Amino acid sequence: MNTATIASRPELLRRLHHVDPYEGFDPSPWPLDLQGWNGQSPFFAELIDALDPQLVIEVGTWKGQSAVTMAKALQRRGPGRALVCVDTWLGAVEFIGKHDDPERALGMTHGYPGVYYQFLANVVHEGCDDVIVPFAQTSVNAARWFLQHGVQADLIYIDGSHEENDVLFDLTYYWQVAKPGAVLFGDDLGWSGVHAAVASFAAQNGVEWRTRDGNYWVMRKPG
Ligand SMILES: C[S@@+](CC[C@H](N)C(=O)[O-])C[C@H]1O[C@@H](n2cnc3c(N)ncnc32)[C@H](O)[C@@H]1O
């Protein structure tokens, strides 16, 4: 498998999507709404400037706040870089039934969440569609696909489920998806499930990790 080829945005789009997801998409019914969590920290651009990644994977995108921040940092570094956004766009367990919560409402239409379209519209409104490749899938299935297709990322942001077992699964799978020397980082260290999973994954695998601002956790795969 030629990983250099499959890391490119056109090849990822071709393999993941029968039709380009942006083709014919009209974002106008969804005005810009980048509500999200901790997705606008300067830390994202600092990491991207330090690593100059060609391929970034985000696990947990929601409406695209952190994705847009990272995509703009990638654009500033030059063309040819890709950010794959992995999310079911079905929310996490704490989102279920929060129909009146402006931060967690899933935009149900005929019984199915519609927040994916708000995300896609935000990407277009912010001019990031030349970088972002949506991948609507569970984190674990997406990781399995990356592994089966030899896709390896330079930088991986994990911000999906915050349940301890789920975060452990994400860390276990995405550690394999990370290139040697790649950085994995994530949000919400203040959540007990996130903290417990990060600490136990690091201890079990002899990996050092640090925090940034007490909110983000960061670990580097040996090169
Ligand atoms: C905290 S939000 C992500 C916030 C986003 N990074 C931002 O900047 O606002 C968590 C997201 O993870 C997604 N998610 C939760 N569990 C998941 C799973 N097992 N696989 C894929 N996505 C998942 C949810 O649908 C939700 O959109």
The ligand as an SDF file (V2000), in Angstrom:
LIG
                    3D

 27 29  0  0  0  0  0  0  0  0999 V2000
  -17.1930   16.9720   22.2480 C   0  0  0  0  0  0  0  0  0  0  0  0
  -17.8680   16.7540   20.6620 S   0  0  0  0  0  0  0  0  0  0  0  0
  -16.5500   17.2690   19.5910 C   0  0  0  0  0  0  0  0  0  0  0  0
  -16.2850   18.7640   19.7110 C   0  0  0  0  0  0  0  0  0  0  0  0
  -15.4780   19.3720   18.5890 C   0  0  0  0  0  0  0  0  0  0  0  0
  -14.1300   18.8300   18.5270 N   0  0  0  0  0  0  0  0  0  0  0  0
  -15.4460   20.8780   18.7170 C   0  0  0  0  0  0  0  0  0  0  0  0
  -14.4280   21.5090   18.3620 O   0  0  0  0  0  0  0  0  0  0  0  0
  -16.4450   21.4690   19.1460 O   0  0  0  0  0  0  0  0  0  0  0  0
  -17.8570   14.9970   20.5120 C   0  0  0  0  0  0  0  0  0  0  0  0
  -18.2470   14.4420   19.1390 C   0  0  0  0  0  0  0  0  0  0  0  0
  -17.8610   13.0820   19.1270 O   0  0  0  0  0  0  0  0  0  0  0  0
  -18.8140   12.3340   18.3970 C   0  0  0  0  0  0  0  0  0  0  0  0
  -18.7160   10.9460   18.8610 N   0  0  0  0  0  0  0  0  0  0  0  0
  -18.9970   10.4510   20.0980 C   0  0  0  0  0  0  0  0  0  0  0  0
  -18.7360    9.1490   20.1470 N   0  0  0  0  0  0  0  0  0  0  0  0
  -18.2780    8.7890   18.9310 C   0  0  0  0  0  0  0  0  0  0  0  0
  -17.8350    7.5670   18.3520 C   0  0  0  0  0  0  0  0  0  0  0  0
  -17.8100    6.4370   19.0620 N   0  0  0  0  0  0  0  0  0  0  0  0
  -17.4220    7.5770   17.0780 N   0  0  0  0  0  0  0  0  0  0  0  0
  -17.4400    8.7250   16.3480 C   0  0  0  0  0  0  0  0  0  0  0  0
  -17.8530    9.9100   16.8390 N   0  0  0  0  0  0  0  0  0  0  0  0
  -18.2580    9.9430   18.1150 C   0  0  0  0  0  0  0  0  0  0  0  0
  -20.1400   13.0050   18.6750 C   0  0  0  0  0  0  0  0  0  0  0  0
  -21.0500   12.7780   17.6310 O   0  0  0  0  0  0  0  0  0  0  0  0
  -19.7280   14.4730   18.8200 C   0  0  0  0  0  0  0  0  0  0  0  0
  -19.9440   15.1710   17.6170 O   0  0  0  0  0  0  0  0  0  0  0  0
  1  2  1  0
  2  3  1  0
  2 10  1  0
  3  4  1  0
  4  5  1  0
  5  6  1  0
  5  7  1  0
  7  8  2  0
  7  9  1  0
 10 11  1  0
 11 12  1  0
 11 26  1  0
 12 13  1  0
 13 14  1  0
 13 24  1  0
 14 15  1  0
 14 23  1  0
 15 16  2  0
 16 17  1  0
 17 18  1  0
 17 23  2  0
 18 19  1  0
 18 20  2  0
 20 21  1  0
 21 22  2  0
 22 23  1  0
 24 25  1  0
 24 26  1  0
 26 27  1  0
M  CHG  2   2   1   9  -1
M  END
$$$$
